[in-house]
Amino acid sequence: MGEYIDPPNGHDIIEEIKSLPTVGDIKNLSDKIFPDWIVLIADEYSTDYQWLTENWKRACEKIGVNRAQIMLVNYTNFEDNHTVLKMFAETFTRSGFNIRSVHDYVICSKCGSVIPNLPLMNIFMEKGLSVPKKWSSKCNVCE
Ligand SMILES: [Zn+2]
């Protein structure tokens, strides 16, 4: 299969996603259809990037759900023939998950919270967002 493109029975899968009662069921189906898409699941962003948590909180408040977890996934281009993958991503997002590319983030080896990688931190810095003085793969408090 190409990079997470719609399988031939994509329409049926979308209907199945809509019919599943829990987010756990949807996660199981996602793991079955696109086994390596979800790479890591974490509970929090590093406290060094508090505004990432604030943005996530606001997004959840807007749709009226509680924050669930951060999902780091292998592929985040939902254009063209990726309607099934997009449906999974949207369904998780509507359940309070924050979907991010595993190619943009790392996990703190001490506490397991999510940290932007160096290229992404530089982009945030250029945008004037609050970032640590020096990039690290660990939280400030975990050093
Ligand atoms: Zn940490």
py3Dmol code that shows the C-alpha trace and the ligand (Angstrom):
import py3Dmol

protein = """\
ATOM      1  CA  MET A   1       0.000   0.000   0.000  1.00  0.00           C
ATOM      2  CA  GLY A   2       1.126   3.565  -0.680  1.00  0.00           C
ATOM      3  CA  GLU A   3       1.542   6.019   2.122  1.00  0.00           C
ATOM      4  CA  TYR A   4      -1.679   5.509   4.038  1.00  0.00           C
ATOM      5  CA  ILE A   5      -3.845   5.954   0.932  1.00  0.00           C
ATOM      6  CA  ASP A   6      -7.497   4.920   0.969  1.00  0.00           C
ATOM      7  CA  PRO A   7      -7.957   1.135   0.753  1.00  0.00           C
ATOM      8  CA  PRO A   8     -10.453  -0.152  -1.866  1.00  0.00           C
ATOM      9  CA  ASN A   9     -13.082  -0.614   0.882  1.00  0.00           C
ATOM     10  CA  GLY A  10     -12.450   2.898   2.249  1.00  0.00           C
ATOM     11  CA  HIS A  11     -16.129   3.826   2.219  1.00  0.00           C
ATOM     12  CA  ASP A  12     -17.003   0.833   4.420  1.00  0.00           C
ATOM     13  CA  ILE A  13     -14.216   1.683   6.841  1.00  0.00           C
ATOM     14  CA  ILE A  14     -15.484   5.251   7.186  1.00  0.00           C
ATOM     15  CA  GLU A  15     -18.965   3.905   7.949  1.00  0.00           C
ATOM     16  CA  GLU A  16     -17.436   1.513  10.491  1.00  0.00           C
ATOM     17  CA  ILE A  17     -15.551   4.367  12.195  1.00  0.00           C
ATOM     18  CA  LYS A  18     -18.831   6.281  12.513  1.00  0.00           C
ATOM     19  CA  SER A  19     -20.545   3.276  14.070  1.00  0.00           C
ATOM     20  CA  LEU A  20     -17.903   2.392  16.680  1.00  0.00           C
ATOM     21  CA  PRO A  21     -18.931   3.266  20.245  1.00  0.00           C
ATOM     22  CA  THR A  22     -15.591   4.053  21.906  1.00  0.00           C
ATOM     23  CA  VAL A  23     -12.320   5.713  21.066  1.00  0.00           C
ATOM     24  CA  GLY A  24     -10.598   2.440  22.033  1.00  0.00           C
ATOM     25  CA  ASP A  25     -12.541   0.628  19.305  1.00  0.00           C
ATOM     26  CA  ILE A  26     -11.508   3.292  16.800  1.00  0.00           C
ATOM     27  CA  LYS A  27      -7.877   3.000  17.900  1.00  0.00           C
ATOM     28  CA  ASN A  28      -8.040  -0.795  17.363  1.00  0.00           C
ATOM     29  CA  LEU A  29      -9.492  -0.324  13.886  1.00  0.00           C
ATOM     30  CA  SER A  30      -6.873   2.298  13.060  1.00  0.00           C
ATOM     31  CA  ASP A  31      -4.094  -0.074  14.187  1.00  0.00           C
ATOM     32  CA  LYS A  32      -5.599  -2.774  11.962  1.00  0.00           C
ATOM     33  CA  ILE A  33      -5.992  -0.635   8.826  1.00  0.00           C
ATOM     34  CA  PHE A  34      -2.859   1.523   9.176  1.00  0.00           C
ATOM     35  CA  PRO A  35      -0.663  -0.486  11.606  1.00  0.00           C
ATOM     36  CA  ASP A  36       2.293   1.885  11.879  1.00  0.00           C
ATOM     37  CA  TRP A  37       0.468   5.227  11.674  1.00  0.00           C
ATOM     38  CA  ILE A  38       0.199   5.925  15.411  1.00  0.00           C
ATOM     39  CA  VAL A  39       3.777   5.812  16.692  1.00  0.00           C
ATOM     40  CA  LEU A  40       3.556   7.196  20.229  1.00  0.00           C
ATOM     41  CA  ILE A  41       0.905   8.330  22.658  1.00  0.00           C
ATOM     42  CA  ALA A  42       1.785  10.741  25.459  1.00  0.00           C
ATOM     43  CA  ASP A  43      -0.202  12.555  28.133  1.00  0.00           C
ATOM     44  CA  GLU A  44       1.307  16.034  28.158  1.00  0.00           C
ATOM     45  CA  TYR A  45       3.526  18.558  26.428  1.00  0.00           C
ATOM     46  CA  SER A  46       6.682  19.567  28.252  1.00  0.00           C
ATOM     47  CA  THR A  47       6.117  22.421  30.706  1.00  0.00           C
ATOM     48  CA  ASP A  48       8.795  24.322  28.713  1.00  0.00           C
ATOM     49  CA  TYR A  49       6.152  24.825  26.029  1.00  0.00           C
ATOM     50  CA  GLN A  50       3.145  25.649  28.173  1.00  0.00           C
ATOM     51  CA  TRP A  51       1.411  27.459  25.293  1.00  0.00           C
ATOM     52  CA  LEU A  52       1.180  24.140  23.362  1.00  0.00           C
ATOM     53  CA  THR A  53      -0.959  22.826  26.206  1.00  0.00           C
ATOM     54  CA  GLU A  54      -2.973  26.071  26.242  1.00  0.00           C
ATOM     55  CA  ASN A  55      -3.649  25.799  22.478  1.00  0.00           C
ATOM     56  CA  TRP A  56      -4.743  22.201  22.900  1.00  0.00           C
ATOM     57  CA  LYS A  57      -6.994  23.160  25.849  1.00  0.00           C
ATOM     58  CA  ARG A  58      -8.616  25.901  23.792  1.00  0.00           C
ATOM     59  CA  ALA A  59      -9.187  23.568  20.827  1.00  0.00           C
ATOM     60  CA  CYS A  60     -10.890  21.064  23.150  1.00  0.00           C
ATOM     61  CA  GLU A  61     -13.005  23.743  24.842  1.00  0.00           C
ATOM     62  CA  LYS A  62     -14.178  24.923  21.427  1.00  0.00           C
ATOM     63  CA  ILE A  63     -15.603  21.487  20.607  1.00  0.00           C
ATOM     64  CA  GLY A  64     -16.690  20.753  24.169  1.00  0.00           C
ATOM     65  CA  VAL A  65     -14.489  17.778  25.043  1.00  0.00           C
ATOM     66  CA  ASN A  66     -11.881  17.072  27.698  1.00  0.00           C
ATOM     67  CA  ARG A  67      -8.239  16.765  26.740  1.00  0.00           C
ATOM     68  CA  ALA A  68      -7.324  13.128  26.093  1.00  0.00           C
ATOM     69  CA  GLN A  69      -3.756  12.449  24.929  1.00  0.00           C
ATOM     70  CA  ILE A  70      -1.195  13.554  22.363  1.00  0.00           C
ATOM     71  CA  MET A  71      -0.843  11.168  19.425  1.00  0.00           C
ATOM     72  CA  LEU A  72       2.388  11.268  17.454  1.00  0.00           C
ATOM     73  CA  VAL A  73       1.698   9.847  14.013  1.00  0.00           C
ATOM     74  CA  ASN A  74       3.792   8.932  11.003  1.00  0.00           C
ATOM     75  CA  TYR A  75       1.881  10.875   8.392  1.00  0.00           C
ATOM     76  CA  THR A  76      -0.159  14.085   8.559  1.00  0.00           C
ATOM     77  CA  ASN A  77      -0.897  14.953   4.925  1.00  0.00           C
ATOM     78  CA  PHE A  78      -4.615  14.321   4.604  1.00  0.00           C
ATOM     79  CA  GLU A  79      -5.035  15.525   1.022  1.00  0.00           C
ATOM     80  CA  ASP A  80      -6.303  13.593  -1.996  1.00  0.00           C
ATOM     81  CA  ASN A  81      -6.610   9.849  -1.395  1.00  0.00           C
ATOM     82  CA  HIS A  82      -6.337   9.990   2.388  1.00  0.00           C
ATOM     83  CA  THR A  83      -9.976  10.322   3.391  1.00  0.00           C
ATOM     84  CA  VAL A  84      -9.885   7.251   5.666  1.00  0.00           C
ATOM     85  CA  LEU A  85      -6.756   8.462   7.460  1.00  0.00           C
ATOM     86  CA  LYS A  86      -8.312  11.931   7.727  1.00  0.00           C
ATOM     87  CA  MET A  87     -11.460  10.412   9.220  1.00  0.00           C
ATOM     88  CA  PHE A  88      -9.379   8.656  11.882  1.00  0.00           C
ATOM     89  CA  ALA A  89      -7.496  11.882  12.661  1.00  0.00           C
ATOM     90  CA  GLU A  90     -10.696  13.949  12.858  1.00  0.00           C
ATOM     91  CA  THR A  91     -12.416  11.372  15.024  1.00  0.00           C
ATOM     92  CA  PHE A  92      -9.501  11.279  17.483  1.00  0.00           C
ATOM     93  CA  THR A  93      -9.362  15.085  17.485  1.00  0.00           C
ATOM     94  CA  ARG A  94     -13.079  15.280  18.247  1.00  0.00           C
ATOM     95  CA  SER A  95     -12.409  12.959  21.196  1.00  0.00           C
ATOM     96  CA  GLY A  96      -9.826  15.350  22.671  1.00  0.00           C
ATOM     97  CA  PHE A  97      -6.647  13.960  21.145  1.00  0.00           C
ATOM     98  CA  ASN A  98      -3.963  16.231  19.750  1.00  0.00           C
ATOM     99  CA  ILE A  99      -2.562  14.740  16.540  1.00  0.00           C
ATOM    100  CA  ARG A 100       1.023  15.706  15.721  1.00  0.00           C
ATOM    101  CA  SER A 101       3.726  14.428  13.376  1.00  0.00           C
ATOM    102  CA  VAL A 102       6.273  12.113  15.003  1.00  0.00           C
ATOM    103  CA  HIS A 103       8.820  13.732  12.671  1.00  0.00           C
ATOM    104  CA  ASP A 104       8.396  17.076  14.501  1.00  0.00           C
ATOM    105  CA  TYR A 105       8.499  16.008  18.153  1.00  0.00           C
ATOM    106  CA  VAL A 106      10.524  13.946  20.621  1.00  0.00           C
ATOM    107  CA  ILE A 107       9.677  12.472  23.998  1.00  0.00           C
ATOM    108  CA  CYS A 108      11.489  13.536  27.176  1.00  0.00           C
ATOM    109  CA  SER A 109      13.470  10.484  28.269  1.00  0.00           C
ATOM    110  CA  LYS A 110      12.788  11.209  31.939  1.00  0.00           C
ATOM    111  CA  CYS A 111       9.093  12.150  32.169  1.00  0.00           C
ATOM    112  CA  GLY A 112       7.720  11.125  28.769  1.00  0.00           C
ATOM    113  CA  SER A 113       6.232  14.502  27.880  1.00  0.00           C
ATOM    114  CA  VAL A 114       6.264  15.820  24.317  1.00  0.00           C
ATOM    115  CA  ILE A 115       8.955  18.266  23.156  1.00  0.00           C
ATOM    116  CA  PRO A 116       9.242  19.927  19.706  1.00  0.00           C
ATOM    117  CA  ASN A 117      12.407  18.847  17.881  1.00  0.00           C
ATOM    118  CA  LEU A 118      15.111  21.396  17.102  1.00  0.00           C
ATOM    119  CA  PRO A 119      13.897  22.415  13.591  1.00  0.00           C
ATOM    120  CA  LEU A 120      10.355  22.915  14.902  1.00  0.00           C
ATOM    121  CA  MET A 121      11.604  24.823  17.956  1.00  0.00           C
ATOM    122  CA  ASN A 122      13.443  27.159  15.576  1.00  0.00           C
ATOM    123  CA  ILE A 123      10.238  27.736  13.612  1.00  0.00           C
ATOM    124  CA  PHE A 124       8.396  28.523  16.871  1.00  0.00           C
ATOM    125  CA  MET A 125      11.195  30.877  17.881  1.00  0.00           C
ATOM    126  CA  GLU A 126      11.020  32.708  14.533  1.00  0.00           C
ATOM    127  CA  LYS A 127       7.285  33.128  15.118  1.00  0.00           C
ATOM    128  CA  GLY A 128       8.050  34.799  18.448  1.00  0.00           C
ATOM    129  CA  LEU A 129       6.619  31.986  20.564  1.00  0.00           C
ATOM    130  CA  SER A 130       8.065  31.184  23.972  1.00  0.00           C
ATOM    131  CA  VAL A 131      10.803  28.533  23.755  1.00  0.00           C
ATOM    132  CA  PRO A 132      13.756  27.575  25.990  1.00  0.00           C
ATOM    133  CA  LYS A 133      17.052  29.433  25.450  1.00  0.00           C
ATOM    134  CA  LYS A 134      18.727  26.234  24.312  1.00  0.00           C
ATOM    135  CA  TRP A 135      17.063  23.198  22.764  1.00  0.00           C
ATOM    136  CA  SER A 136      17.159  19.972  24.739  1.00  0.00           C
ATOM    137  CA  SER A 137      15.541  16.563  24.350  1.00  0.00           C
ATOM    138  CA  LYS A 138      14.645  16.783  28.039  1.00  0.00           C
ATOM    139  CA  CYS A 139      12.451  19.239  29.913  1.00  0.00           C
ATOM    140  CA  ASN A 140      14.226  21.945  31.871  1.00  0.00           C
ATOM    141  CA  VAL A 141      12.946  20.403  35.118  1.00  0.00           C
ATOM    142  CA  CYS A 142      14.123  16.926  34.010  1.00  0.00           C
ATOM    143  CA  GLU A 143      17.732  17.902  33.199  1.00  0.00           C
TER     144      GLU A 143
END
"""
ligand_1 = """\
1
ZN
Zn 10.558 15.801 31.140
"""
view = py3Dmol.view(width=600, height=400)
view.addModel(protein, "pdb")
view.setStyle({"model": 0}, {"cartoon": {"style": "trace"}})
view.addModel(ligand_1, "xyz")
view.setStyle({"model": 1}, {"stick": {}})
view.zoomTo()
view.show()
